[in-house]
């Protein structure tokens, strides 16, 4: 067993400091969004906002998609990647094979209006509340990209948002922050073990799409990017392929802690520092997941990974066990608070964050 103590000091981390390192955008990749009145209305450099091609709503979001039970989801192989979420005990999976074609799914889960957004070019999936500025809204695909990443828009104010920055970047809600829910990106087979009561959105979307066929050819396997991104010199390293999937936990102003899957062979825990907060990250390489929790500041408990016991992943030194959602499932303990980490391709981390700390 690999015990992780609160007093453990992070070591052997690779610190990539990228603040102020903005490589010049190569105009050969295409034009801007067509508005040349400067950046005054945008929180991001407007010249770095690119038109992805399909136009606004050219990639149609899913609106209150239908769903089936896990037993009925015969169209999914156990190796298929899904974005999984659980709210108030209700769990649902959103398969990549659908999100590749729709990028956004507006839904209600556990009584909460939410929007699952997934960018197939950066490999990033999140769950945002659809309650924005006190009003319920839905999100759509604007057709614009920043650092090759999805720019959603909200249908209440038509404001533009940056997915990875998790905030409004243009319009009435410029500067607004999205309220995030914990998501677990993993395989369908692993998600069913984590949440056997799960439902899954199904293929009856009303859109004639070849689900199961990846829409971007060999993009996931090559080092090539379709659109320009910042800090390309930092991205080009022998250590990682640009499309390597990694788990990141953003913190502070422009910082992110990134962990690679090979740290979690056989199931492991890692204690990491997030500025003013310590966090526990639990994961398993072959089961293809990582989850992060804030380490309680008022406890001296220690935690270890519990293998082959999903949905349980942690046990503390007093015998309490915790599931992947941070809930105490046996023994006496306090629920852990999930942190909004998410998976992304390697290139997306230095493109967006000034300081990238890699475990």
C-alpha positions in Angstrom: 0.0 0.0 0.0 1.2 3.5 -0.8 0.4 5.8 2.1 0.3 9.5 1.4 0.8 11.8 4.4 -0.3 15.4 4.7 3.2 16.3 5.7 4.7 14.8 2.5 6.6 17.3 0.5 6.2 17.5 -3.3 9.4 16.6 -5.0 10.8 15.8 -8.4 8.2 18.0 -10.1 8.9 19.6 -13.5 8.1 23.3 -13.3 7.4 24.9 -16.7 7.2 28.7 -16.2 5.5 30.2 -19.2 4.3 33.6 -18.0 4.7 36.2 -20.6 5.8 33.7 -23.2 3.4 34.3 -26.1 4.8 33.0 -29.4 3.7 34.9 -32.5 0.6 33.5 -34.1 1.2 32.1 -37.5 -1.4 33.7 -39.9 -1.1 30.8 -42.3 -3.6 28.8 -40.3 -6.5 31.2 -41.1 -8.2 34.4 -40.2 -9.6 35.9 -37.1 -13.3 36.3 -36.3 -13.6 39.1 -38.8 -13.9 41.9 -36.2 -10.9 44.2 -36.4 -11.9 46.8 -33.8 -9.3 45.7 -31.3 -9.4 43.8 -28.1 -11.3 46.2 -25.9 -14.4 44.1 -25.8 -12.6 40.8 -25.3 -10.8 39.4 -22.3 -8.5 37.5 -24.6 -6.5 38.7 -27.6 -9.1 39.1 -30.3 -6.6 38.5 -33.0 -6.1 35.0 -31.6 -9.8 34.1 -31.8 -10.2 32.0 -35.0 -13.3 30.9 -37.0 -13.4 27.1 -36.9 -15.4 26.9 -40.1 -18.9 25.6 -39.3 -20.2 28.9 -38.0 -22.5 29.6 -35.1 -24.5 26.5 -34.2 -23.0 24.8 -37.2 -22.1 22.1 -34.7 -25.4 21.6 -33.0 -25.6 21.2 -29.2 -27.8 18.5 -27.7 -30.8 19.9 -25.9 -32.2 17.7 -23.1 -30.9 14.5 -24.7 -32.7 11.2 -24.2 -30.9 8.6 -22.2 -31.0 4.9 -21.5 -29.8 2.6 -18.7 -26.3 1.1 -18.6 -27.8 -2.3 -19.6 -29.5 -0.8 -22.6 -26.3 1.0 -23.9 -25.2 -1.8 -26.1 -23.8 0.7 -28.6 -20.9 1.4 -26.2 -17.8 -0.7 -25.9 -16.2 -0.8 -22.4 -13.1 1.0 -23.9 -15.1 4.0 -25.1 -14.2 7.2 -23.2 -17.1 9.0 -21.5 -17.5 12.2 -19.4 -19.2 11.0 -16.2 -21.0 13.1 -13.6 -23.1 12.5 -10.5 -25.3 15.0 -8.8 -27.5 14.2 -5.8 -27.0 10.6 -6.4 -28.1 10.7 -10.0 -25.3 9.7 -12.4 -25.0 10.0 -16.2 -22.4 9.4 -18.8 -21.8 11.5 -21.9 -19.8 9.4 -24.5 -17.0 11.1 -26.5 -18.4 9.4 -29.6 -21.4 11.8 -29.3 -19.6 14.8 -27.9 -17.1 14.7 -30.7 -20.0 15.7 -33.0 -22.0 18.0 -30.7 -19.4 19.4 -28.2 -22.2 20.7 -25.8 -25.1 18.9 -24.2 -27.6 20.9 -22.2 -29.2 18.7 -19.6 -30.7 18.4 -16.1 -29.2 16.0 -13.6 -30.1 15.6 -9.9 -32.4 18.6 -10.3 -29.6 20.8 -11.4 -29.5 22.5 -14.9 -26.1 21.8 -16.4 -24.1 22.0 -19.6 -21.6 19.3 -20.5 -19.0 20.9 -22.8 -16.3 19.0 -24.6 -13.7 20.2 -27.1 -12.4 17.4 -29.3 -9.4 19.6 -30.4 -8.0 20.0 -26.9 -9.6 16.8 -25.4 -11.2 18.8 -22.5 -14.5 18.0 -21.0 -16.3 19.9 -18.2 -19.7 20.3 -16.6 -21.0 23.9 -16.0 -24.1 25.0 -14.2 -26.6 26.6 -16.6 -27.5 29.1 -13.8 -25.6 32.2 -14.8 -25.9 35.5 -13.1 -29.1 34.3 -11.4 -30.7 33.2 -14.7 -31.1 29.8 -16.3 -29.6 29.6 -19.8 -28.3 27.1 -22.3 -25.0 27.1 -24.1 -24.3 26.7 -27.8 -21.2 26.2 -30.0 -20.1 29.6 -31.4 -17.9 28.1 -34.1 -15.0 30.2 -32.7 -11.8 28.9 -31.1 -9.1 30.3 -28.9 -5.9 28.3 -28.5 -7.6 25.6 -30.6 -10.2 25.4 -27.8 -14.0 25.6 -27.8 -15.7 29.0 -27.3 -19.3 28.4 -26.2 -21.8 31.2 -26.1 -24.8 31.5 -23.7 -28.2 31.9 -25.3 -29.4 34.4 -22.6 -26.9 37.2 -23.4 -25.1 35.9 -26.5 -21.8 36.3 -24.5 -18.8 34.3 -25.5 -17.0 32.0 -23.0 -13.6 30.3 -23.0 -14.0 26.6 -22.1 -10.5 26.1 -20.5 -10.5 29.5 -18.9 -14.0 28.7 -17.5 -15.1 32.3 -17.8 -16.9 34.8 -20.0 -14.5 36.5 -22.4 -16.8 38.8 -24.4 -20.3 40.3 -24.1 -22.4 41.2 -21.1 -21.0 38.3 -19.1 -17.3 39.2 -19.8 -15.5 38.2 -16.7 -18.2 35.9 -15.3 -17.0 32.6 -13.9 -18.7 29.3 -14.7 -19.8 27.2 -11.7 -18.3 23.8 -12.2 -19.3 20.3 -11.2 -16.9 17.4 -10.7 -16.5 15.4 -13.8 -14.7 12.0 -14.2 -13.4 11.2 -17.6 -12.8 7.5 -17.9 -13.8 4.5 -19.9 -17.3 3.3 -20.1 -16.3 0.0 -18.4 -14.7 1.9 -15.4 -17.6 4.4 -15.1 -20.1 1.5 -14.8 -18.1 0.3 -11.8 -18.0 3.7 -10.3 -21.7 4.4 -10.8 -23.6 1.1 -11.7 -26.9 3.1 -11.5 -25.8 5.4 -14.3 -27.7 6.4 -17.3 -26.1 7.3 -20.6 -27.2 9.6 -23.4 -28.0 7.5 -26.4 -27.7 7.7 -30.2 -31.3 8.9 -30.8 -30.3 12.5 -31.1 -32.3 13.5 -34.1 -29.1 14.3 -36.0 -27.8 12.1 -38.8 -24.2 11.8 -37.6 -21.9 8.8 -38.0 -21.4 8.3 -34.3 -18.4 6.0 -33.6 -16.4 7.6 -36.4 -14.0 10.3 -35.2 -14.7 13.5 -37.2 -11.1 14.8 -37.3 -9.3 11.9 -39.0 -5.9 11.1 -37.5 -5.7 14.3 -35.4 -5.4 12.5 -32.1 -2.4 10.5 -33.3 -0.3 13.2 -35.0 1.7 16.1 -33.6 -0.1 18.5 -35.9 -2.5 21.2 -34.7 -5.2 22.6 -36.9 -5.2 26.1 -35.4 -2.4 28.1 -33.8 -1.8 28.1 -30.1 0.3 30.2 -27.7 3.6 29.0 -26.3 4.3 26.5 -29.1 8.0 26.4 -28.1 7.1 25.1 -24.7 4.8 22.5 -26.1 7.4 21.0 -28.4 9.3 18.7 -26.0 10.6 15.2 -26.3 8.9 14.3 -23.0 5.4 14.4 -24.3 3.4 14.0 -27.5 1.1 17.1 -28.0 -2.0 14.9 -27.8 -1.0 12.9 -24.6 -3.9 12.9 -22.2 -3.1 14.4 -18.8 -5.1 15.5 -15.8 -4.9 19.1 -14.7 -6.2 21.0 -11.6 -6.1 24.8 -12.2 -5.5 27.0 -9.2 -4.6 30.6 -8.4 -4.2 33.1 -11.2 -3.0 31.2 -14.3 -1.5 28.1 -12.7 -2.2 24.5 -13.2 -0.9 21.2 -11.6 -0.7 18.5 -14.3 -0.4 14.8 -13.6 0.4 12.0 -16.1 -1.4 8.7 -16.0 1.9 6.7 -15.6 2.1 8.0 -12.1 -0.9 5.8 -11.1 0.1 2.3 -12.2 -1.9 -0.2 -10.2 -3.8 2.6 -8.4 -2.0 5.3 -6.4 -2.5 8.5 -4.5 -0.4 11.7 -4.8 -0.4 14.7 -2.5 0.1 17.9 -4.5 0.3 21.6 -3.6 -2.1 24.0 -5.2 -0.8 27.3 -4.0 -2.5 27.8 -0.6 -4.2 24.4 -0.7 -3.1 20.8 -0.6 -4.9 18.2 -2.6 -5.1 14.4 -2.8 -5.2 13.0 -6.3 -6.2 9.4 -6.7 -6.0 7.5 -9.9 -5.4 4.3 -11.8 -3.5 4.1 -15.1 -5.3 1.1 -16.7 -8.7 2.0 -15.3 -8.1 5.4 -16.9 -9.1 7.9 -14.4 -7.9 10.5 -11.9 -9.9 12.5 -9.3 -8.7 15.3 -7.0 -10.0 16.3 -3.6 -9.0 19.2 -1.3 -7.1 17.9 1.7 -9.0 18.9 4.9 -6.9 21.5 6.7 -8.3 20.5 10.1 -7.3 16.8 10.0 -4.2 14.8 10.5 -5.6 11.7 8.7 -3.6 10.0 6.1 -5.0 8.4 3.0 -4.1 5.4 0.8 -5.5 4.0 -2.5 -7.8 1.0 -2.2 -7.3 -1.2 -5.2 -10.0 -3.2 -7.0 -12.8 -1.7 -4.9 -14.6 0.8 -7.2 -16.4 3.0 -6.5 -14.2 3.1 -3.3 -10.8 4.6 -4.0 -9.5 5.9 -0.7 -9.2 4.7 2.9 -7.8 6.7 5.8 -5.7 5.5 8.7 -8.8 5.3 10.9 -10.6 2.9 8.6 -13.0 5.3 6.8 -13.4 4.6 3.1 -14.3 7.2 0.4 -15.7 6.8 -3.1 -14.6 8.6 -6.3 -17.1 11.4 -5.5 -15.4 12.0 -2.1 -18.3 10.5 -0.1 -17.7 8.5 3.1 -19.1 5.1 2.3 -18.0 3.2 5.5 -16.4 4.1 8.8 -16.4 7.5 10.5 -15.0 10.4 8.5 -15.8 13.6 6.7 -16.7 13.8 3.1 -13.9 15.1 0.9 -14.5 18.1 -1.4 -13.9 17.3 -5.1 -11.8 19.8 -7.0 -12.7 20.7 -10.6 -9.8 18.9 -12.4 -10.2 17.7 -16.0 -8.3 15.8 -18.7 -6.7 17.6 -21.6 -4.2 17.1 -24.3 -0.6 18.1 -23.3 -0.5 21.1 -25.6 -3.5 22.7 -24.1 -1.9 23.2 -20.6 1.0 25.5 -21.7 -1.2 27.2 -24.2 -3.5 28.5 -21.5 -1.6 28.6 -18.2 1.4 30.8 -17.3 2.7 28.3 -14.9 2.4 24.5 -15.5 3.7 22.2 -12.8 4.0 18.7 -14.0 4.2 15.7 -11.7 
